[in-house]
Amino acid sequence: MMNNPLVSIVVPNYNGADYLKECIDSILNQSYTNWELIICDDNSKDKSVEVINSYNDSRILPPIILETNQGAAITRNSAIKAAKGVFIAFLDNDDYWNEDKLKLQLEFMLKNNYSFTYTNYIQFSKTKNTLISCKNKVSKNDLLRNNYILTSTVIYDAEKLGKIYMVNMRKRQDWSLFINIVKKSKYAYCLPLELTNYRKHDNSISANKFDLFMYNFNFYNNALGYNKFMSLLLMVRFLFYYFIKKIIERIS
């Protein structure tokens, strides 16, 4: 590797005690070792903080603990604010990485001078494992059409781009982050290796069509600032590509 940059790993947590150990262990097992782990706890009611504090590694910073539950955007933004790394990486508390994830992705970024990257991943549940192959690269226009990026696969160069934060919204906050990053980086590039394991909960309940309609209309209108007519057009385009994506996932 060309140098040994510090990577700040952002993990948001809310009542994740059942999964945190697997998540944190996958970071400790990384072949790339120059990282700091910043966990922000969103006022958990379980034993999450006890799990975090059970580790004795100087690279795991004392958890940031929010006094009230504020949602994923504020939780991640609090960790980003505290980050000191050249690169910022994201991992959700119920996902985990393969041991060479950081090493291979950083080599990919440094070799090609990329400032924003993501990877393929394995979507897993109690009943099924599915390889998700992502687009080779995405632009702002691609991301306005659909979110093609999984948060737990992302690394961006905070030294080149500056720290970039999420819009404070309960849903779609990660999507807003990717659009804000790609405004500066022009493109996000995919390392076509499945280096992240994304947990799909079997008991998760999909939003109904009306909720999906309203979430995305408000996302375009309020979070991104498009007028109502353009927000409607973008939302209709999103729904088209969203359902095409779901059909492809079911076939595979």
N, C-alpha and C positions, 0 to 999 in steps of 0.2 A: 504494500500500500504506500502511496506517495508520502503520506504523513500520518499522524496519529490524532485526528481531531476528536475533541470531546463531543459525545452525543448525549443530549438530554432526552430522556424517555419519559413521556407524559402518560400517566395512567389515572383516569378518573375512577372513583369508586363510590358506589352506594349499595350497601347491604350485599357486598360481594364475598363474604367470608368463605362461602363454599367453593369459590373458584380462584381466589387470590393466590393461594400457594402455587398452583400450577402456572399461573401467569408470572409470578415473581421468580419462580425456579427457572422458567424458560429464559429469563433475562440473565440470571446468575450463570446459566450454562452457556451463554454466548461465547463463541470463539474470539470475538472482538471484545476487548475488556475495558476500553477507555470510555466509560459511560457514567452518567448519574441518573438515578431513578427518582422521579418526583411524583409521588402519589398524593392526589388531593381527594380527601374524603368528604362527601356531600352530606354530612350529618347522619351517618349510618346508625342504625338501631341494633345491629348485630355485633359480632365480635371481630369485625374487619380491622379495626385499629390494633387490636391485640395480635392478630395475624401479622400485620405489618411490623409491629414493634418486636416481634419474636426473632427477626433477622438481625444478625450482627455483621454488617458489611458497611464500611464507610461510604460506599457509593450509593447506598440507599438512604436518601435524605429523610429527616424526621417528617412524617406526613403533615401536609397542610390540612387542617380540620376546620370546615366551615361550621359556623354556629347555628345556621339554619339551612334547610334544604333549598338549593338554588338552581338545580338542573345541570345538565351536562356541559352547556356552554360556559357558564361561570366557573364550573369545576375545572374544566380543561384550561380556560384562560388564566386561572389563578396559578396553575402549574407552569404554563408558558411564561408568565411574568417572572417566575422564580428561576427559570432555566438560564444556565450559563454556557451551554454548549454551542459549538459552531453549527451543529445540526440538531434539529428537533424531530424526534420520532414519536409515534403514537401507538399505544397498545391498550385495548379495552380490557377491563378487569376479568372478563370471562373468556378471553382469547389467549393464545400462547404462540410463541415463535419457535421455528426450527433453530438449531444451535448456530448455524452459519448465516442467519438472516442479516444481522448488522454488517458483518464482514463483507458478504457478497454484494449487498446493496450499496454500501459505501464505495467499494471498488468500482462498481458500475457508475456511480455518480462522479467520482473523481476522474476516472479514465475518460469519460465522455463530457465532462464539464456540465453536468446536469444539476439544476438547483431544486428540482421537485420530482420525486419518483414514487412509484408504488409497485406492487408485485401481484402475481397470481396468488391464489390461496386455496386452501381446502375448507369447504363448508361442511361441518360435521354436526351430527345429532346422535341421539341414542340409537337411531334406526338406519342412518344413511351417511355416507361420506361422498361428497361431490367436488371434483376439481373445477374451479372457476377460472377460466382463462380470460384475461382482460384485454382491452384494446391496446395496441402497441404504444400509442400516445394519444393524448386528448388535449384539445384547445378549450378556450372559454366557450366557444359556440357549442362544442360537444357537451360540455358540462351543463350548459343551459338546457340542453335537450334531455339529459339524464345524468344521474350520478353513477359514473362507471368505476369509482374508486372506493375501496374498503379502507376505513380509517386506520385499522390496525396494521396496514401495510405501508403507510405513508412515512416518508422522511422528506423534510425540506431544509434548505440551507439558510439558516437565520443570519449568517454573516453576510451573504450576498443580498438576500431579499429583505432583511430586517424581520423582527418578530411580527407575525401576522396572527390575528385573533379571530375567534368565532363570533358571529352575530348572536346576541342573547335571545335565543328562542328555544322552546322546549323540544322541537323536532326540526330536522333538516339543518342543524347547526354545523355538522361536519361538512355538508354539501356547500354551505355558505363559505366555510373556510377554504375549501378547494378552489372555488371560484375566485376568492380574493387572492389566493396564492398565484393562480395561473394568470391573473391580470398582470402580475409582475414577471413571472417566469416565461410567459407566452405558451409554453407547453408543459405537460406532465408526461413523464416517460415510464413505461412499464418494463421492469425486469421480469422476463417470462419464466420465472421459477416459482413454485408453490412453497413459499417460505413462512407463511402465516396460517394458523389454524383458527378458523372463525366458528364460534359456537352458535348454532341455530337452535333456539329453545323449542322443543316440541309443543309446548303449551302456549306459545306466543299466538296472539290473536291479530290477524291482519285487519287493517283499517277498512271500513266499508267504503264504497265508491264515493259517497258524499263527503266523508272525512278526507279521503285522498284528494278530491277535487278542491276542498277548502284549504287544506294544508299547502298545496302547491300554488294555488292562487295567491294566498297570503305570503308565501315565500317569495314569489316573483314581485308582488306589489309592495310589500312592506320591507322585507329583508334586502331585496336587491334594488328597489326603487323604481321599477317600471310602472308606467301608467296602467290603468285598468284594462284598456283594450289590448295592449301588448302582453300584459300578464295573462289574459284569457287565451291569447294565441299560444304563448309559451306553455301554458298549462295543458292545453289540448295536445300539443306536440309531445309533451312529456308523457301524457297518458298513453299515447300511441306506442311510444318506445318502451314504456314501462311494461305494458301487457305483452309486447313482443318478447321482451327479456324474460318475463315469467314463463311464457310458453316454451322458450328455448331451455330454461332451467328444468322444466318438468319433463321435457323430452329426454334431456341428458341424464 
